[in-house]
């Protein structure tokens, strides 16, 4: 089989770009497994660093997971019906609301965090709980869920679907569950993936908002980079990857499963 | 794929009455005070150009729009004006089908029954019966994206009928289909509606569709019903110019009637129509098929401009004068050449005269 030179060039360029992106990650993983990064492979490999990071920071891993899933749950609960409500309502008011909801993405995370601390800093228990971080993440990720759902809603004839279901006697909430939700599912899945990845990797806002008791993984990572040796920080990166990759695959799988269920 | 009709279907329609029904959107009246009586089992077609208010009237009856005031719409004498569509028990067929892409053909048909908490066995039996009725049994488990436009509209029809609605409302159901399919489905829908004996309101802008399906036709213009009658009367006795033009082709000869005769003289052509009555300026109208070839000198002679062959008939375009161009349907076995002078008579019963409207 003869290949076109254009497709060969395409493969080469893609491979180079992938390498460019993957090499630093691999290097980091490598560093986290070497006994001494400066001396290279000759010093041998070890899991000590990983073990040490786990001992020091395992709570941040669990916390990050909890924050991400809680954020996801809240964006689903608020963002999906919210997006539908906005599209249904339409007009200038809905557009204004959409802009306002999107604002936290444009505002630097630090400023947003400061605003939250100014507003709720006095509420001691809330300020010191992980929930405070979740609220920050929610503000930051909500527009991604909403935009994703709105984008799909704008491609389907939701209005006629809703009227069709209504004519068959379906009450408003059932029309939403039976007809609207299944047909915006691709938007929800895309939104969910974005929300989870953004929440797990979020640093700006979290760094400002966290207390020593509510550190998330990226904040811990910054800690490790600042105060520990390079190998520990790199081992931390390794743990981050081990955690985030299965999580993303998991979300995708759940999405595929629900798709099969609605299609069978 | 013919629709198999049940031998003795139950008559299942309600009567629909509207009284001084009107609808105003942001200060614009799109439907003027409308009085309408549709008896049980009757099929009324709302016919008119886009923007005439026919879809608004349908949506008001459906409950998808709220009328301007209370007690304007009644089903079997019961006021339903304030009842939302989901409680009104109306079957609705949309131009864009409105089928649920996340469900199969059978699930779509069964949805209304599921909402009504009909138990599974009965639901499945009923779904099967309806799918068989519209000839879609083999497609029950197909997804909506995997069936054709005609099959989609059949599914939509089965879905709407499944809930045993009080009235069936169809909003340009064939407009999205191609011509051949449209014609076939038109016949099927007409048969199916009659067998179900259901009260139906059918919106279309296609006059051929209106004639084929309606027991009665309401021609609408600028938010009001201009004429409501059986198809034959609408076609042969249009109430005004607008209806005459909208339903088929109408020829017009404008001139003065003197001593009961309208006279137009062209170079080699002329028209002499004896209509009687007082002297007046008027316009006389007749349909293309009212023309009869004259053996001798006819009432009208006109110069042939063009002929279009249709198979069973041919349509001639002929001029009496530069201002008076006529269209005539004549037997297709005769041959005409452009430029030739053609003499013909017009069936006197078919000549209409509209008084100038205020």
Interface residues (C-beta under 8 A of the other chain):
Chain A: X156 X157 X160 X161 X163 X164 X165 X166 X167 X168 X169 X170 X171 X172 X174 X178 X179 X182 X183 X185 X262 X263
Chain B: X62 X64 X84 X85 X86 X87 X89 X90 X91 X92 X94 X96 X98 X99 X100 X101 X102 X111 X112 X115 X116 X143 X159 X160 X163
